[in-house]
């Protein structure tokens, strides 16, 4: 398909520019690794991995304090503290308190069967007692979820059930050895007990990789899961026991729109209308001088990683994703030469170029209420409308540099162009139009559609849109209420 357009509407009354900081739709995984940086960058949400086998290591009656994955626990006279090598030490639960203080929402990923709770492989095995009633004391998974929600439900509302269940058990990257039926039961049990404890609990399916099904010729996991669900007489009356579908997308920004949209299409096949989140996205660079990757899956440079981060995020929003999160904030382990590394912050605390790209993205797209997407054979153009500005994001899809024409908004109070490095230049329209010079992509093929497009440019136009006084602002009213394109 050479061209298409999609629109996503948000209620005008639901969001005001001064009410959201940070914007909860923009996240970075494991932001607790550097909470002061996350607060400075206005990270809106964080995914925290809660490993069951660490919380209950010794049996059903044991219970250890929850501490996030990747932080070392250190016992001291004042109690347990947690730390990595770039941040000050954190006392028990301070990671959660820091997030709350800075309005950074937490989504907890529950994973990792203890050895005592499964006849299968530790961490991956199906929990014993999973098919017993949720009130049965031998349903260990139900007991764990019930207690973790009881202890943290006042502060954590989003619960992700396991991770990447679509990776088959015979694959080296497998994280759950159960069948699709077993995973459905895992979700169902978690949903029942979590909502008993906290009716406001939001249940997320584990993030799906998409490509594992494509490569091995399987039906999409979400479709297989929902086909299992409809055989359960209680599923329909309980909204299929989940609230959010989840995807992970890496390396190929062009695939993001397709993958997110496919989740909505599959949900619609079963008559479901649910949110979709992209909980992980990134493209690890191969040319980091401090951490080179010698045998990359897809060759990506440091600057392409920065480009990918912006492209992947805006394409996910254009496809209808409710939230996105970059994987991840900080490389908490030391470099292993020759392997990939994803952190926006290196293990030594230095910043990769993608860190600037994230800040450019979040600062200039936050509070958006509508997004429009135009796809051309040569480039993408996306417009994000907020109460005070319109941000247009554009980049070349091929290795050919082009000029993109963007019509100026009617009530513009000033405009500038900003690149992924946070370089900012003023721009003036000519005959009511802006011209953006988009550099061609660095492609590794014949120059057709490339995995990562050329470096994106953001055109930011400020407008005097006061949502409480729209009657006297004719131009602003037209921009917000129009069902057509934002481009004149």
C-alpha positions in Angstrom: 0.0 0.0 0.0 1.5 3.3 -1.1 -0.7 5.6 0.9 -3.2 5.5 3.7 -4.5 7.7 6.5 -5.6 7.0 10.0 -7.1 9.2 12.7 -7.3 8.8 16.5 -9.6 11.1 18.5 -9.3 11.9 22.2 -12.1 13.7 24.0 -11.4 17.4 24.1 -12.5 17.8 27.7 -10.4 14.9 28.9 -6.9 16.5 28.6 -5.7 20.0 29.3 -2.1 21.1 28.8 -1.5 22.1 32.4 -3.0 18.9 33.8 -0.6 16.4 32.5 3.0 16.5 33.4 4.4 14.0 32.7 2.1 12.7 30.0 1.3 9.1 31.1 1.5 7.8 27.5 5.3 8.2 27.2 7.2 5.6 29.2 10.7 4.1 29.6 11.1 0.5 30.9 13.0 0.3 34.2 13.0 4.0 34.9 13.5 3.1 38.6 17.1 2.4 37.7 17.7 6.1 37.5 14.7 7.7 39.1 16.1 11.2 39.2 16.9 11.1 35.5 13.4 9.8 34.8 11.9 12.6 36.7 14.0 15.2 34.9 12.9 13.7 31.6 9.2 13.6 32.6 8.9 9.9 32.0 5.2 9.2 32.4 5.2 5.4 33.2 7.5 2.6 34.1 7.3 -1.2 33.8 8.7 -3.0 36.8 9.4 -6.7 36.7 8.3 -8.5 39.9 9.8 -12.0 40.0 7.7 -14.4 41.9 10.6 -16.7 42.7 12.4 -13.8 44.5 9.3 -12.8 46.4 8.5 -16.4 47.6 11.8 -18.2 47.3 11.4 -20.8 50.0 7.8 -21.9 49.8 4.2 -20.8 49.9 4.6 -19.3 53.4 7.7 -17.2 52.6 7.5 -13.6 51.5 10.4 -11.3 50.8 10.2 -7.6 50.2 9.7 -6.7 46.5 12.7 -5.1 44.9 12.9 -4.3 41.2 14.9 -6.4 38.7 18.4 -5.2 38.2 19.0 -3.5 41.5 21.4 -5.1 44.0 20.0 -5.7 47.5 22.4 -4.8 50.3 21.6 -5.4 54.0 22.6 -2.6 56.3 21.9 -1.6 59.9 19.1 0.6 58.8 17.4 -2.2 56.7 17.6 -3.3 53.1 18.8 -0.8 50.5 19.0 -1.3 46.7 21.4 0.3 44.3 23.2 0.2 41.0 26.4 2.0 40.0 25.0 5.3 38.8 22.3 6.3 41.3 22.2 6.9 45.0 21.0 3.9 47.0 17.3 3.4 47.5 15.7 2.2 50.7 12.9 -0.4 50.6 9.9 0.9 48.5 11.7 4.2 47.8 11.6 3.3 44.1 7.9 3.2 44.3 7.7 6.4 46.4 9.9 8.2 43.9 7.6 7.2 41.1 4.5 8.4 43.0 6.1 11.7 43.9 6.9 12.5 40.3 3.5 11.1 39.0 5.2 8.3 37.1 2.8 5.4 36.9 3.9 1.9 37.5 2.9 -1.2 35.6 4.1 -4.4 37.3 5.0 -7.4 35.3 4.4 -10.7 37.2 6.7 -13.5 36.1 8.9 -16.4 37.3 7.6 -19.6 38.9 9.5 -20.6 42.0 11.1 -24.0 41.9 8.8 -25.3 44.7 5.7 -24.2 42.8 6.1 -26.2 39.6 6.9 -29.6 38.3 8.4 -28.0 35.2 11.5 -25.8 34.8 12.0 -23.2 37.5 10.9 -19.7 36.4 9.3 -21.0 33.2 7.1 -23.9 34.4 3.3 -23.9 34.7 2.4 -23.3 38.4 1.1 -26.3 40.3 -2.5 -26.0 41.2 -3.3 -23.5 38.4 -6.5 -25.3 37.5 -7.8 -25.5 41.1 -10.4 -23.1 42.3 -8.8 -19.7 43.1 -9.8 -20.1 46.7 -7.9 -23.4 47.1 -4.8 -23.0 49.2 -2.9 -25.2 46.7 -3.5 -22.7 43.8 -0.1 -21.1 44.3 -0.4 -18.6 41.5 -3.8 -17.3 42.8 -2.3 -16.9 46.3 0.7 -15.0 45.0 -1.3 -12.6 42.8 -3.8 -12.0 45.6 -1.2 -11.0 48.1 0.9 -8.9 45.7 -2.2 -6.9 44.7 -3.2 -6.6 48.3 0.2 -5.2 49.3 0.7 -2.9 46.3 -2.8 -2.3 44.8 -3.1 1.1 46.4 -0.1 2.3 44.4 0.0 0.0 41.4 -3.1 -0.5 39.2 -1.6 -2.1 36.1 -0.6 -5.8 36.2 1.1 -7.5 33.3 0.7 -11.3 33.3 4.0 -12.8 32.3 6.1 -11.8 29.3 6.3 -12.9 25.6 4.2 -16.1 26.0 4.3 -16.5 22.2 7.9 -17.8 22.3 7.6 -21.6 22.0 9.0 -23.7 24.9 11.6 -25.3 22.6 13.1 -21.9 21.7 16.1 -20.6 23.7 14.2 -17.3 24.5 11.2 -19.1 26.0 9.8 -17.6 29.2 6.7 -19.7 29.7 6.5 -23.5 29.0 2.8 -23.8 29.1 0.3 -24.2 26.3 -2.0 -21.4 25.1 -4.7 -23.0 27.3 -2.3 -22.8 30.3 -1.6 -19.1 29.6 -5.3 -18.3 29.3 -5.8 -19.9 32.7 -2.8 -17.9 34.1 -4.5 -14.7 33.0 -8.0 -15.7 34.1 -6.8 -16.7 37.6 -4.8 -13.4 37.9 -7.8 -11.3 36.8 -10.3 -13.0 39.2 -8.2 -12.6 42.3 -6.7 -9.2 41.4 -10.1 -7.7 40.9 -11.5 -9.3 44.0 -8.8 -7.4 46.0 -8.8 -4.2 43.9 -11.8 -3.7 41.5 -9.8 -1.0 39.8 -7.0 -3.4 38.8 -6.1 -3.3 35.1 -5.0 -6.7 33.6 -2.6 -6.7 30.7 -1.7 -9.6 28.5 2.0 -10.3 28.3 3.8 -8.5 25.5 3.8 -10.4 22.2 6.8 -10.5 19.9 4.7 -11.0 16.7 7.7 -12.3 14.7 7.9 -15.7 16.5 4.5 -16.5 15.0 5.4 -15.2 11.6 8.7 -17.0 11.3 7.3 -20.4 12.5 4.1 -20.1 10.4 1.7 -20.0 13.4 -1.6 -18.2 13.7 -1.1 -15.0 15.7 -0.9 -15.8 19.5 -3.6 -13.3 20.3 -6.0 -15.0 18.0 -5.2 -18.4 19.3 -5.6 -17.1 22.9 -9.1 -15.6 22.1 -10.2 -18.8 20.4 -9.4 -20.6 23.7 -11.3 -17.9 25.6 -14.5 -18.2 23.7 -14.8 -21.9 24.7 -15.0 -20.7 28.3 -18.6 -20.0 29.2 -17.6 -17.3 31.7 -15.3 -15.4 29.4 -17.8 -13.1 27.7 -19.5 -12.0 31.0 -16.0 -11.2 32.4 -14.8 -9.3 29.4 -12.4 -12.1 28.5 -10.5 -11.5 31.8 -8.1 -8.8 30.4 -8.1 -5.1 29.7 -5.1 -4.4 27.6 -3.3 -6.2 24.7 0.4 -5.7 24.5 3.1 -5.8 21.8 6.9 -5.5 21.6 8.4 -4.1 18.4 12.1 -3.9 17.7 14.4 -2.8 14.8 11.9 -2.3 12.0 10.0 0.9 12.4 8.0 0.3 9.2 6.4 -2.8 10.9 5.1 -0.9 13.9 1.9 0.4 12.4 1.0 -3.0 11.0 1.7 -4.9 14.2 -0.3 -2.5 16.4 -3.2 -2.4 13.9 -3.3 -6.2 13.7 -3.9 -6.4 17.5 -7.0 -4.2 17.0 -8.1 -6.2 14.0 -7.9 -9.5 15.9 -9.7 -8.0 18.9 -12.5 -6.8 16.6 -12.8 -10.3 15.1 -14.1 -11.4 18.6 -16.2 -8.3 19.2 -13.7 -6.8 21.6 -12.8 -3.1 22.0 -9.7 -2.9 24.2 -6.6 -0.8 24.6 -3.3 -1.8 23.0 0.1 -0.8 24.5 3.5 -1.1 23.0 5.5 -1.9 26.2 8.9 -2.4 24.5 10.5 -0.8 21.5 14.1 0.0 20.5 16.9 -0.9 18.0 20.2 -1.7 19.7 23.2 0.1 18.0 26.1 -1.8 16.6 28.7 1.0 16.5 28.8 2.3 20.1 32.5 2.7 20.7 32.1 1.8 24.3 30.0 -1.3 23.6 30.2 -2.5 20.0 27.9 -5.3 18.7 29.9 -7.4 16.3 27.1 -9.6 14.8 23.9 -7.5 14.8 20.5 -8.9 13.8 19.8 -5.7 11.9 22.8 -3.3 11.5 21.7 -0.1 13.3 24.0 2.9 14.1 23.7 5.1 17.2 22.0 7.8 15.2 19.6 5.3 13.6 18.7 4.1 17.1 17.7 7.7 17.9 15.7 7.9 14.6 14.0 4.6 15.3 12.9 5.6 18.8 11.0 8.6 17.4 9.6 6.7 14.3 8.5 3.7 16.3 6.7 5.8 18.9 4.8 8.0 16.6 3.8 5.2 14.3 2.4 3.3 17.3 0.3 6.3 18.4 -0.9 6.7 14.8 -2.0 3.1 14.8 -4.0 3.7 17.9 -1.7 2.5 20.7 -2.7 4.0 24.0 0.8 4.1 25.5 4.4 3.4 24.4 7.6 2.6 26.4 11.2 2.5 25.3 13.2 -0.5 26.4 15.1 0.6 28.4 16.5 3.4 30.5 19.7 2.0 31.8 22.1 -0.9 31.1 22.3 -2.1 34.6 24.9 -4.8 33.9 28.4 -4.2 32.6 29.0 -4.4 28.9 29.4 -7.9 27.4 31.4 -7.1 24.3 29.9 -8.4 21.1 26.3 -8.5 22.4 23.5 -6.0 22.1 22.9 -3.2 24.5 19.6 -1.2 24.5 19.9 1.4 27.3 19.5 5.1 26.7 22.0 5.4 29.5 25.2 3.2 29.4 26.4 1.3 32.4 28.9 4.0 33.1 26.2 6.7 33.3 26.9 8.3 29.9 24.1 9.0 27.5 23.5 7.6 24.1 22.1 9.8 21.4 18.8 8.1 21.7 18.3 9.8 25.1 18.1 13.2 23.4 15.6 11.7 20.9 13.3 10.6 23.7 13.3 14.0 25.3 12.6 15.7 22.0 9.7 13.2 21.5 8.1 13.6 24.9 8.6 17.4 25.2 7.0 18.1 21.8 4.2 15.6 21.6 3.0 15.5 25.2 -0.7 16.4 25.7 -1.7 15.6 22.1 -5.4 14.9 21.6 -5.4 13.9 18.0 -3.0 12.3 15.5 -3.3 12.1 11.7 -1.0 10.0 9.6 -0.2 10.3 5.9 2.0 7.7 4.2 3.7 8.4 0.9 5.9 6.0 -1.0 8.8 8.3 -0.1 8.1 9.6 3.4 5.8 9.6 6.4 4.1 12.7 7.7 2.3 12.7 11.1 0.6 15.6 12.8 -0.1 15.7 16.5 -2.6 18.3 17.7 -2.6 19.5 21.3 -4.4 22.5 22.9 -1.4 24.8 22.4 0.6 23.4 19.4 0.7 21.2 16.4 3.7 19.0 16.0 4.4 17.5 12.6 6.8 14.6 12.5 8.3 13.7 9.1 11.0 11.4 7.7 12.1 9.8 4.5 11.3 6.1 4.0 14.0 5.4 1.3 17.6 6.3 0.8 16.6 9.4 -1.3 16.4 12.8 0.3 13.2 14.7 -0.4 11.3 17.9 0.5 8.1 17.5 2.4 5.5 20.3 2.1 3.4 21.0 5.2 0.6 23.6 5.3 0.9 26.2 8.1 -1.9 26.3 10.7 -4.1 29.3 10.5 -3.4 30.8 14.0 0.3 30.1 14.3 2.1 32.1 16.9 5.5 31.0 16.0 7.2 27.8 14.7 10.5 26.0 14.8 12.1 22.8 13.5 13.8 20.4 15.9 15.8 17.3 15.1 16.6 14.2 17.1 19.7 15.8 18.6 17.5 18.6 20.0 19.0 21.2 17.6 16.3 23.9 17.1 15.9 26.3 14.2 13.1 28.9 13.5 11.2 28.4 10.4 8.9 30.7 8.4 6.1 29.6 6.0 6.1 30.8 2.4 2.7 31.2 0.8 1.2 29.4 3.8 3.5 26.4 3.5 6.6 25.0 5.2 9.2 23.0 3.4 11.1 20.3 5.3 14.3 18.9 3.8 14.3 15.2 4.8 17.6 13.3 4.5 17.5 9.9 3.0 17.8 6.8 5.1 21.0 4.8 5.5 19.7 1.5 4.0 21.3 -1.9 3.8 19.4 -3.0 0.7 18.4 -1.6 -2.7 17.1 1.6 -1.1 13.5 0.6 -1.2 11.5 0.7 2.1 14.2 0.6 4.9 14.0 -0.9 8.4 14.8 2.5 9.9 13.9 5.6 7.9 16.0 8.8 7.6 16.4 11.2 10.5 13.1 12.7 11.4 12.3 16.3 11.8 9.7 17.8 14.1 7.9 21.0 13.0 6.4 22.6 16.1 3.8 25.4 15.6 2.3 27.1 18.6 -1.2 28.3 18.5 -3.4 30.2 20.9 -6.0 27.5 21.6 -7.8 28.0 24.9 -10.2 25.1 25.2 -12.3 27.0 27.6 -13.0 29.9 25.2 -13.2 28.3 21.8 -16.2 30.4 20.6 -14.1 33.4 20.0 -11.3 31.5 18.4 -12.6 30.5 15.0 -9.3 29.1 13.7 -8.7 27.0 16.7 -12.2 25.7 16.6 -11.8 24.6 13.0 -8.5 22.8 13.8 -10.0 20.8 16.7 -13.5 20.0 15.5 -12.6 19.2 11.9 -13.0 15.5 11.0 -10.7 15.9 8.0 -7.0 16.3 7.6 -5.1 18.8 9.7 -3.1 19.8 6.6 -5.0 22.7 4.8 
